[in-house]
Amino acid sequence: MNGEQIVFWICGIFAVVGALGMIISRKAVHSALWVAFTMINLAILYFSQQAAFLGTTQIVVYTGAVMMLFLFVLMIVGVDSSDSLIETIKGQRLIGTLLALAFGGLLLGSITSVARPTVVGLDKANEDYGTNIQGLAHLIFGKYLLAFEVTSALLITAALGAMVLAHRERWEPRKTQAEQMRERTLSGHPTPLPNPGVLARNNSVATAALLPDGTQSQESLPTAFKAIASEDSASKPNEVTQ
Amino acid sequence: MNIRSEAVGDLSTFGTDPIGVVLVKVLGIFVILVLLTLLTIWAERRVVGRMQMRIGPNRVGPFGLLQSLMDGVKLALKEEIVPKGVHYAVYWLAPVISAGAAFLTFAVIPLGPTVSMFGHITPLQLTDFPVSVLYVLAIASIGIYGIVLGGWASGSTYPLLGGLRSSAQMISYEIAMGLSFVAVFLYASSMSTSQIVAGQEHLWYIVLLFPSFAIYATAMVGETNRAPFDLPEAEGELVGGFQTEYSSLKFALFYLAEYVNMVTVSAMATTLFLGGWRAPYPISMWSQANTGWWPLLWFFGKVFAFLFVFIWLRGTLPRMRYDQFMKFGWKVLIPVSIAWIMVVAVARYLRNTGGLASRNLLFIASAVLFVVVVASYVMELRTKKREELEQERAELEASAEFDPFAGGFPVPPMPGQTPQASRRIPVTVTAPAVESGEEQ
């Protein structure tokens, strides 16, 4: 066995385990993690086949971006939510099965015919341009330019569509920071409320600390507030906690 | 077009090392990164201390150098508290992914030219392949998983929010970072780190591609979650962010990952823009400067310069607001980056077809870009509700005297106002407990 075969058997088994784990695990986040695991193993396989560009792209695009988006959605939707098995679209299960079978047939067709045009080897394939990347660049920006542009247009359309669907019209002007400040100050709780578990009614610097005997400590107030505390205590809007 | 001869660089020195040399290199990189982490933490505490007019750690070892080692040992020996609601497998995995990914990146950083190591002529770099810069991006995107999963697996609100924030931030800034690489790729005609260093033999890319460097330098701070972009751990809002529920060695791993990442992005900046291990100008006159083991010195000198800037930023700038930060990433960095890439591509095309002197075009374009960015910023500042500002100033002047109850609630004095001194005579309070004691 050469190095490539060793890598194949290790990462191949891992990839299959990841794929099975994706189907078997109950938590959606765990499934997503298994998919990421499978993808990283596939990327390592690509690396060992000297397709370093494909491997890195696989990780950057699929593991780094696509699966990360999935994780985002799953995390935001909730930790414990599980799928309901009720069909929301009529005939969804049937159509889904048919499509899955069709896709499986497609994969089977292309995998079985993988050796059909004779394998020429990497050196021969790279003969014209030197490395994988240059060869790919020539194909993508030459022969398949139209397909490339159409795909990018499709992706941009999808992104715009998502933005339009998620867009919410703002009916009132956005509150400025000054307005928010004013509202908060007039609400009766200008400062953040005390933390949970703290026996106090407010959390402001104007609140004097209590001495062990329950009286207020004047030293605990900043100078500016000492002036306020010196006003008639009846006119105090921000009463100190007793 | 002569693409082939330019692009197919000399990567033949890689992949021929005997296993012993590879192991020595791996160990060397690991030890260097751990030592640099300890040193950076120490330097950070000393430098920030200096900037805040205090001394910083100075007790353990000479100049307090062993402080972070002691802290690390203490952290590892502390009791580990695992909250009840965690998803343990993922909770355990997250710091491992984070730290593991951080160490992986350094494999493709060229630390020096070929040297003789135990009788083998070998480059001072673990490995290199035609797309090693993309590999750095790939590993960075795996590293984000550590943070997201750590936030999720903790089963608590603050870590979840911190994890989401941090991953959103890192993904956004990774785009800007990736775009800033493109100009370098176009000029080096290669995506391998050693080739990029080789391409800077005569002129560093910081001179040629300054806007790319500026974008990378901004993005790398966002990418490593460091101040002023350390929003995931904004303690005022999110307690400790994604690491709130972590303790002991797992927390230490996250910490290690943060500092290793700092070193890595600095090393990448050095490699891509500052000529990698090549000696800076006055030293490069010396004919032996770029041979043997000397380049290690120049390389780590440049890395330390970047690390110092990281610390400097932390000591200087306040944390940005999250929405402003994201807006900056998406609406400034990325569009500017794309515009700059267009310019670079045009310059490159002109050079390939033998048109204009592309270097001059680049300098002109980068000057224009700089002027446009500065001008748009200045314009925005100037037109920003000038009347309102003046009105506010007029109001302020009208009410020059300090009213401690302005608007019906207690307020501190505005700038320029002086608070009234207390008119109250200090009250001597008789304690109730004492009173009751007297009654009895």
HADDOCK unambig.tbl for C-alpha pairs under 7 A between the chains (distance, minus, plus):
assign (segid A and resid 52 and name CA) (segid B and resid 131 and name CA) 6.68 0.50 0.50
assign (segid A and resid 53 and name CA) (segid B and resid 131 and name CA) 6.09 0.50 0.50
assign (segid A and resid 56 and name CA) (segid B and resid 134 and name CA) 6.21 0.50 0.50
assign (segid A and resid 56 and name CA) (segid B and resid 135 and name CA) 5.58 0.50 0.50
assign (segid A and resid 56 and name CA) (segid B and resid 138 and name CA) 5.82 0.50 0.50
assign (segid A and resid 59 and name CA) (segid B and resid 138 and name CA) 5.52 0.50 0.50
assign (segid A and resid 60 and name CA) (segid B and resid 137 and name CA) 6.82 0.50 0.50
assign (segid A and resid 60 and name CA) (segid B and resid 138 and name CA) 4.75 0.50 0.50
assign (segid A and resid 60 and name CA) (segid B and resid 141 and name CA) 6.38 0.50 0.50
assign (segid A and resid 64 and name CA) (segid B and resid 141 and name CA) 4.77 0.50 0.50
assign (segid A and resid 64 and name CA) (segid B and resid 142 and name CA) 6.26 0.50 0.50
assign (segid A and resid 75 and name CA) (segid B and resid 152 and name CA) 6.94 0.50 0.50
assign (segid A and resid 129 and name CA) (segid B and resid 4 and name CA) 5.92 0.50 0.50
assign (segid A and resid 130 and name CA) (segid B and resid 4 and name CA) 5.77 0.50 0.50
assign (segid A and resid 130 and name CA) (segid B and resid 8 and name CA) 6.15 0.50 0.50
assign (segid A and resid 131 and name CA) (segid B and resid 8 and name CA) 6.98 0.50 0.50
assign (segid A and resid 213 and name CA) (segid B and resid 431 and name CA) 6.08 0.50 0.50
assign (segid A and resid 213 and name CA) (segid B and resid 432 and name CA) 6.94 0.50 0.50
assign (segid A and resid 213 and name CA) (segid B and resid 433 and name CA) 6.95 0.50 0.50
assign (segid A and resid 224 and name CA) (segid B and resid 412 and name CA) 6.00 0.50 0.50
assign (segid A and resid 224 and name CA) (segid B and resid 419 and name CA) 5.60 0.50 0.50
assign (segid A and resid 226 and name CA) (segid B and resid 422 and name CA) 5.89 0.50 0.50
assign (segid A and resid 227 and name CA) (segid B and resid 420 and name CA) 6.20 0.50 0.50
assign (segid A and resid 227 and name CA) (segid B and resid 421 and name CA) 6.16 0.50 0.50
assign (segid A and resid 227 and name CA) (segid B and resid 422 and name CA) 4.61 0.50 0.50
assign (segid A and resid 228 and name CA) (segid B and resid 404 and name CA) 6.28 0.50 0.50
assign (segid A and resid 230 and name CA) (segid B and resid 422 and name CA) 6.27 0.50 0.50
assign (segid A and resid 230 and name CA) (segid B and resid 423 and name CA) 6.35 0.50 0.50
assign (segid A and resid 230 and name CA) (segid B and resid 424 and name CA) 5.26 0.50 0.50
assign (segid A and resid 237 and name CA) (segid B and resid 409 and name CA) 6.66 0.50 0.50
